[in-house]
């Protein structure tokens, strides 16, 4: 179990819902990955990321899907691609990533609380 944190510390992590507007394979990545462009609404705009989610997803099925991401990490260079957000997921029983997302449509940019 992780160390306890204060609520104020948790609130520093800006977790928002966005909608995947574009997605494509990322064959240059060391491990198989998919590049995604995610719309977080007018306040935040479109951000891009790459994720190692090829076991359960293809680029085509991701477009239009709502995903949950941390939007206030600094950008991170992934090969020749700059990842601006961290899409959240959980490992299945084989260790493959399953994306987190709302079970009902919510406004893009909505902050988790």
N, C-alpha and C positions, 0 to 999 in steps of 0.2 A: 504494500500500500504506500502511496506517495505521502510526503510530508504535508501536513495541514497548511493551508494558505488562508489569508484573510480575504473577505469578500471584495475589498478594495483592489487587491491584487488580481482577482479574477476579472473584475470589471475593466482592467487595463487591456485585456485581450478582446479585440473587436471582431466578433464572429457575426457574419452576415450571410443572408441567403442571396444567391444570384442565379441567373438563368444562362446556361451554356448557349452561346449564339454561333459559335464556330468551333470545330474540332477536327484535328487531323493527326495521322500517325507521326511519331517522332522516332524514326529509325536510327538517327544518329546518337541517340541516348545509349549509355552503357547497358542499361537494362531496358527491355521493351517498355515504351511509355506512349502516352497520348498527350498532345498539346491541346489546350482548351482556351478559348476566349470567353469570358464570363461577364455578363451585364449585371452590375450591381445598382442600377438606377441612376437618375440624374445627379444625385449628390456625389456619388463615388465614380460612376462611369464604368467603362469596360476595362477589365484587368485580365492578364493572361497567366497561365500556369502550365506545368507539365506534371503528369501523375503516372505512376506505375500501376495502371488499372486494367491492363490488357487481358487479364484472365476472364473478367466478367463483362467487359465493355468493348465496343468498337466505336470509332469516331462518329459513325452515323447515328447510333442509338443515344448518344450523349446530347446532341443538339436539341434544344427545347427543354431539357431536364433541369430542374432546380437542384442546386447543390449548396452545401454549407461550407464556408471558408473563413479562415483567419485573414483579415485584410490589412493588419497593421504590423506585419513582420517586414523587415527590410527586404528589398528585392534580392533574389539569389540567382546567380548564373548557373544554369544547368546545361553544360555543353555550350553550344552557340545560342542558346535560348535563355532569355531573362524571365524568370518566374517571379511574378509580383504578389501572388497570394498562395496560401496553403489550403488546398481543398481537403476536407476532413473525411475520414473513413475508418472502418474497423476491419480487422483481419477475420476471415472466415476460418473454418477448421483446417484448411490447407495453407493458411498464411497469406492468402490472396486478399486484396483490398476490395471492400464493398463500400461504396460512397454513402455518406450521410446526406439526408435531405428531408424536407418536410413531407408528411403524408397527405397534405392538402396544399393546394396552390396558395402562396402568400405573396405579398408585394415584394418585388426585388429590392434589395437594399435593407430589408427589415433586419434589425439587430436582434441577436439571440438575447433573451433575458429570462 
